[in-house]
Amino acid sequence: MSDGPTQEFRFDSVDDVRTRLRKVDYLSDEGIAGIVYLADRLGKPILVEGPAGTGKTQLAKSVAEIIGARLIRLQCYEGLDESKALYEWNYKKQLLRIQASKADGESAGWDQIEDDIFSDDFLLTRPLLEAIRAEDPVVLLIDEVDRVEVETEALLLEILSDYQVSIPELGTLTARQIPLVFLTSNNTRELSEALKRRCLFLHIDYPDMEREKEIVLTKVPDITESLADQVARIVRSIRQLELKKAPSVSETLDWARTLMLLGVEKVDAEVATSTANILLKYQTDVAKAVKELSTDSSSVNKAAK
């Protein structure tokens, strides 16, 4: 075992982060680029919080792409445990090994057999252990960490503190290199203080209108600047309503692509109301938006000018 993981810096500056992210069509602001740069330099994980669909997961994917690293993703869910997140032993293979030793009349004692069956050949690695043991550069994405129970967070603490994993039968396995780690949260529950202390914090909210327009222009081929501007303005006005779920950036892009497919050049109240279901995923939200756009079309008309 080495004394500890090695660390190689991937970015020269905050501007370097921002420039390289733009090359893969991730339009970051100064705050996002700054946190990624600091995480790289300090060797600390990033806890990314914010509404669903604001680009939290995509940030990790884009960083992995620009540094040429393999993305290892742990998708969190209620009931996630050590056997799915960290490791488990291949019990069937272990049992077959024990039965085979008996059938062959091996004279080896239990201690020797135990050493054999609790070895790498019988270990099933899951995302967290895979990231620790990786020899190639990796980005570890722990997605929607707020979905797991508080007790499950304890699995992450040793990894996020020292980049190591303790396995009773094998001892402590230390990472060969410090991976870039992203934890995303939709803030559906409060995370533990112990987890937060180990991370740099980044909040990604819905982009302002100009940045969302730029995202639409970047992500939707052949869209005109005028239509992208209309889309950004109308989405902004819809987000100001009291909704169960405001439109995400990905839904903004879906709407822009829909308008392109329909050959729309100017968004009027009729077009906006007839396609509102692309932006919104609850019928009550759709009804509220349609009513707003139908009865007060000034924002739509202003955006279309």
N, C-alpha and C positions, 0 to 999 in steps of 0.2 A: 504494500500500500504506500502511496506517496503521502507526503506530509499534508497536502491539501490541494484543492483544485487550482489549476492555473487560470490566469485571467488575461485575455487579449482584448485590447480596445478595438471596437469596430468603427467608431466615428471620431472624426477630428474636431468637430465643433457642432453647435446647435444648427448652424446654417447647413452643414454637411448632411445632417439628419433630414432637414426639411427639403433640401434639394433632391436627395436620393429618393425620398418618399414620393415626391412629385413625379419622378421618372416612372414610378409604377402606378401613377394616377391616384395616389392618396394625398389629398390636399390638407396638410396639417397646418395648424397655426403655431405661433411661437411657444405657447404653453405646452402643447403636445410634444413638439420637437425637443424642447428643453428637458422634459421629464425623461424621454427616451435616452437622451445624451447622458443625463445624470445617472440613470439606472445602469447604463453601460460602464460608466467610470467608477461608480460606487459599488458595483456588483450586487445591487439590490433589486428585488422584484417590484413590479408596478401593479398597484391595485387600481383598476380602471372602473369607475362607477358612472352611471348615467342612464337615461331612458333607453329602452330597447330600440335597436335600429339606428343608432347614432354613430356606428363605425368602431365600436370597441373591439370586437373580434377581428374585424378587418385590419385594425392597426397591427395586431400581432402577426397576422398573415403577411402583411406588407413588409414589416420589419424582417421577418424570416426571408422573404424574397430578396430584399436589397442586400442582405449580408450573406446570401447563399447558404442559409442554414436550413436544416430539416425541421419542419414544424411537428411537434408532438403535442397532441391535444387530449386533454382530459375533460370530457363533457360531464358536468356535474348534474346530479338529479337526486331527488329524495330517496334515501335508502342506499346511496353509494357507500361502500365499505372498503376495508383494506384490500380485500381479495380482488376488487375491480379497479382500485386506484393505484395500489402499490405492488403487491405480488401475491401469489399463492403457490402452494406446492402441488405438483401433479400427482395427486393421490393414487390414481389408477396405475400410473407408471411405477410408483413406489411399491404398490401392492404386488404388481407383476414381478418386480425385482426381488422382493422378499420370497414370493412363491417359487421363483426360479432357483433361488439359492437353496431352498429346502429340497426341491426336486432333484437338483444336481448333487445333493449331499455335500455341499460346501462345508468345510470345517471352520470357516470364519465365524468369529463370535459376533454377538449383536452390535458391539461397539464399532466393528469394522463395517458391518452392513449399514448401520446408522450413518456413519461418515459418508458412505456411498450414496444413500438415497437422499441425504440432505446436502446435495452438491448442485452445481450449476446445471447439470444434465436434467435435473428434476424440477428446476425452478421456472415458473411461468411469470415473466415480467409484465407488469402493467405500466401505463404511461409515466407515472412518477419515477419508478425505478428505472425505466427505460431511459428517461432523460438523464438520470444520475450516472448511468453506466455508459452513456454514449461516448464514443471516441470522436465522432464527427461533430461539427458545430450544430447546436440545436437551439430552437426557441420553444420553450414550454408554455403552452396556453392552458390555463385552468379556467374553463369557461363556465360562467354563471355559478360562481362559488356560493352565492347566497341561497342556492337551492338545497344545499346539503345541511344536515343537522349540525348543531353547535359541536357535538361530540366528534364529528367527522373532521372538523377543522384541525383537531389535534394531530391528525396524520400529516398535516402540511407544515407544522411549526418547525420540526427538525430540519426538514428540507429547505425551508425558506430562510432559516438562520444560518446553517452551516453547510448547506448543499451536501447532505449526507443522509443515509438511511441505515437504521439499525435493524438487523435481522438476527433473532436469537441464535439460530443454527449456524450462521455464517459470520456474525460479528458486524462491525460497522463498515459500510461501503461508502467511500467518499467520491464525490464527482471528480472526474479527470479535468474538467474545465467548468468554469462558472457559466451556466446557460443564462440567456435572457429569459426572464419569467414574467408572464402577464396573467393576472387574475382579473376576470371581468365580473361585474355585479350589476344587476338591474335594481339593486337596493330594495328588494322585496322584504328583507329583514336586516336587522343590524348585525354586522359582523363583530367578532370578538376583538377586544382591545389587543390581545396578544398577537392576533393575525395582523391587525392594522399596524402595529409597531414595527413589524418586519418589512413593511412595504413603503415605497413612495406612493403618494396619492395623486390620482389624476381624475378629474371630472370632465366628461365629454357630454356636452348638452347639444341640443339642436343647433345647427349652424345659423349664423345671422343670414339675412336675406342675400347679401352680395356673395357670401361664401357658398351658399346653397346654389345660387345661380351658376357659380363657377364650377361646382361639382356636376351640375346637370350638363353644362357645356362640355365637360371633360368626359363624362361617362356615357352620354347619349350621342352616338354618331350622327352627324349631319343636321343636328337641331340648330335652328337659328338663334341668334342672341335675343331677338325679340320674344320668341316663344319661351326660351329659358327664363327670361325675365318675368313673363306672365306666370309661369309655373311657380317660380319662387315667391312671387307676391301673393298669389292666391293661397298657396300652402301656408304661408305665414299667417294670413287672415283666418284660415280654418283652425290653425293651432291655438288661436286666441279664444276659441270657443271652449266651453266646459265639456270636455269629451272623456269617455272612458279610456280611450287610447288615441293620442294624437298621431298624425301621420309621421312615420319614420322617414329617414333619408332614402332608404331603399324603396319605400312606397312612393316617394316623390319621383324617383327615377322610373319606377314602373308606370306611373301616370304620364310622365313625359314621353316614354316610349309608346304608350297607348295613343296619345295625341298624335305622335308622328305616324303611327300605323293608320290612323283615321284620316290622315291628310289635313289635320287642323293647323291653321296658321294663326288664327286669332281666337282666343278662348272667350266665348260669351257665356252668359248665365245658363243657357240651355245646354251647351257642351259641358260646362262645369258640373251641373247637377246630374246629367245623364252618365257621367263617368266617375261620380263621387265614390262609388263602391270600390274603385281601384285604390283610392287613398285610405279609405276607412274600412274597418273590419267588424264593426258592431252596427246592427241595424239602427239602434237608437242614435248613434253618432252620425250615420248616413242621413237619417231623417232630420236631425238638427242642422247639419251642414246644408242640406238641400233647401230647407226652409230659409236659412240665412242667405244663401246665394240667390234664391228665387225672389225673396221679398226685399232684399237690399243688395241690388246688383251693382252698386256704385264701385265697390272694390274690384269687382270683375271687370267692369267697363274701364276703370282707371288703369288696371293692369294691361288691358288689351290695347291701349292707346300707344 
